[in-house]
Amino acid sequence: MTVFIDDDLPLALDSAQMSSFMDIMPIAIILADQQGIIRAAGRAVENHIGYAPKELVGQNLKILMASPHRERHDGYIARYHETGERRIIGNPRIENARHKNGHAIAVEVNVGETMIEGQPYFLGFLRLIEADATDRQQIQTMLSELAHVSRVSAMGALAAAIAHELNQPLTSIANFAAGARERLLARDDAEELAEVTDVLDICSRQAVRAGHLLHQLRDFLRPAEAGAELVSVEALVDATISLALINGYRRTIELDVDVPGNLPLLMIDHVQAEQVLFNIVRNAFEAMQDDHERPHKVRITARALDAGMIEIAIEDSGPGIDPSVQGRVFDSFVTTKPRGMGVGLTICRQIVEAHGGSIDADNSTALGGALFRLQLPAQPTDKPQVA
C-alpha cells in the first residue's frame, strides 16, 4: 500500500480500509491530529507536493505551507484550541502550498474534522491547481517586465548621484593625464618618468573604477529573462552594497555586514534578487537621512536555515515601520514617502515568492529601526558547489 499511517494512530477503521480509501482518491489527503501533526498521508500527496507519504507522517502541517501561513500556523492552532473558532474548517479556499523543492504552488484546500475512537482529527484534501503553460509564461514575463521598470525607475531617481559618482573618477583621469603630459614635455630623465608612470597608474585605476560602476548599472538595468542560477550570498550582498552606496551614503552610514563565505549557494535570478536587496537597503538609508541625532547604522547578516533556505536580514537604526502601515508594507500602494508610489516592496515580495522564498518586516529590537528578513532557496546540499 502507498498510504503511510502513523503506528500511534488509534483507528476505528483498520489500516487496509484506510489505505484503500486514501489510495483511490485522485486528490491529496492528509490526516492530522489536534496539534497539527500529520498522522497519515495518501499516495496523491507525492504527485501534488513532492513528498513521499512516509516523509510527512510525524511532521507538523506547516511543512506544507508557504509564507506567511507557515510562520503563523502554530498561532492558528493555539487560537483554535482557545476559542473553538473554525475559520478554515468547512470553507474551501485557494492557498499557496510549499512544494518539497521549495517553490510555492497553488492548491485548493478543503479541511474537515473526523472522529477516530472518540478523538477529533483534521482531514485535509488538497487539489493542485495547474496553470496553463502559456499563462505561467505570461505571468513570469509580466513579473520580469514589472521588475525591470522598477529598476529603471530606481536608477532614474539616482541619476544625479550616478553622474556625480562617475564624474569623480573621470575628472581624476583627465587631471592626472594632463599632468603626465606636462611632465613628459618638461623633462626626460628617469626620475620624472617614474613619477609619470605612477600618475598613469592612478589614471588606470580610476578608469577601471568608472568602468566597474557602468558594468554594474548595465547588469542591474538590463531587461533579462528570469532564470535561476547559482549565486554566492556574499557576492550578492557585496554587489548590492556597491550600488546602494551611490549618492554619498558611504560617508554617513555605518555598515555592519556579517555574511559567512561558506554559506550554500542560492538558486535564484541574481538580478532580481539584487533588486530586492537594493530596494530594502536604499529604503533603510533614506529612512535615516533626516535624523541628525542618532548614528546611522545598517546591519546585514545571513545564515543557513533548515529545509534548504538561506535567511538574509537587513536592519537599521532609523525610525522603524510606521504603525499606520505595520503589517501592510508589502501591499500595493502603501507608502509613507511623500512622493512614493508604494509598489517597490510589493514587487520585492512578488520576486521573492516567485523564487519559492518568503519575506517579512518588523521593527528591530537591536538597532531600533526596521528589520526585513528574506528567506531564499539554496542549492541542494547533495550537489557539488561551484565557484
Secondary structure, DSSP 8 states (H G I E B T S, - for coil): ---EE-TT---SS-HHHHHHHHHS-SSEEEEE-TTSBEEEE-THHHHHHS--HHHHTTSBGGGGB-TTHHHHHHHHHHHHHHH---SSBT--EEEEEE-TTS-EEEEEEEEEEEEETTEEEEEEEEEE----HHHHHHHHHHHHHHHHHHHHHHHHHTHHHHHHHHHHHHHHHHHHHHHHHHHHHH--SHHHHHHHHHHHHHHHHHHHHHHHHHHHHHHHHS------EEE-HHHHHHHHHHHHTTTTGGGT-EEEEE--TTS--EEE-HHHHHHHHHHHHHHHHHHHTT--SS--EEEEEEEEETTTEEEEEEEESSS---TTTTT-TTSTT---STT--S-HHHHHHHHHHHTT-EEEEEE-TTTSSEEEEEEEEB--TTS----
